[in-house]
Amino acid sequence: MMKKLTVLFFFISSFFYSQHTEEELKNVLFDIEFSTAGSKEIEKIDSLIKVCKKNSYNDCVALGYLKIANIYNRNSDMKRSFYYTDKVEKENLINSDTDFEVIFYLHLQRSLLYQKLGERMTSLKQLDEIYDKVNETDNAYFIYLINWQYAGIYNEINKKELALKHYKTAYKYSKIYRENKNNLYRIDKNRLSNSYKTSPYLGGMYLELNKPDSARIYIEEAIQNGKKINEIGMQYITSYYASRYFKSLNKIPEAQHHLWICKNIADNYYKSENYQKSVAMELKNLYESTGQKDSIAYYANWLLDIESSNSRQKQTLNDAVDKQNELENSNRKKETKKLFFILSLSIAACLLFIFLFLYYYRKHKSKNLDKIDIPHQPSVDESAFKELIQLAKENNPEFLTRFNEYYPHFSEELLKVFPLKISEIRFCAYIYLNFSTKEIAEYTFTSVRTVQTKKYNLRKKLNIPGDMDIYVWFSRLLK
């Protein structure tokens, strides 16, 4: 019965969503709850992906896969998270038309996964590949997210000042995103709550740098924001750093209160080792400072269970990654051999063609040695032509006048095709004299790009076929 209801729900939702544009379906994806997401949310995303596939909304399909990957990542199911991240490329969803937002989230998700595996240099490389492009977009949401991720990695490798720099940048741009001047950004619950998390993270960073006065500003701000934003992720992060702040002030009851909030959230929503281990470690340290032995033993055992479970999971995942790498290396070697074989055949074919061409060319040339070539007699002497070329190189105002004397019918034939301006006829004369783009740019004191643009405009005006060289077209003008 349940299976039939699920199928019925899928058909109803498919019909409903099929009436939407890709942008509308993306917004539906972003609106799906993240912090408390589980199997129901994944099923909903799957149904959206199927609709997007039917409509060939590739960007929407990719974003759906990445959101599922992020949910699995949050729940420490790394294998499935990698699986959905890899599907984006395996299904060829990345191409020259792909929206940068998809590429951004793909790199960000991979960075998060490699960070969890402890491969921090690989994690940083994922961010480095898109960092310049992110800044070029001038998108406050993208800029704060990538700096936030950079800060987390640098903090882990003990580059505290660098981490602080990126947290401050993330904090600055998260505020710009929330202000949303001129309605540049889409504001939804998930993104909004995410943007508020920069305050407690920045406060936590100041705590690690032993700057409690600076930390207090951002921790208090985070607590006030937490009262406005009723969201699990925001509550967890705020309570976690608030507990550390109060512990630094030796306010044990307040620190304990916030840590119990974190533990409750971690137990019910965040199965990730990072979240659970952090809470267990803080609680253990807190009770060590108060000398409560039973509590210390309890959280010490909890830590061992977390580490043991994570170790098994990491081993399984690393084995899967190693197998995948072996398969990719094997396929790469096969492709290399195949390409080498094709390249060798191509080179052999080219050499054979060149040999045959030279053979028949010499044979043809030997048959025509008895022919007498009658040289073309120019209308004026060679010295006049050299003078014309010199005037062109100097960009002399007399150039076009002397050119028309040398080629009296050129302008007349050109104007039959299209009523060009004097400056355009002068430009055409340079082309007729077979000057290259670079030479024309040099002699007329313009850029190569300008000359290319003028050539393109002339093609349109003179209706020169796209498959014909412009120099060939002009060479035939007086014939």
Summary of the structure (lengths in Angstrom):
residues: 479
radius of gyration: 34.6
end to end distance: 83.8
largest distance: 113.0
contacts: 1388
relative contact order: 0.04
helix: 79%
strand: 0%
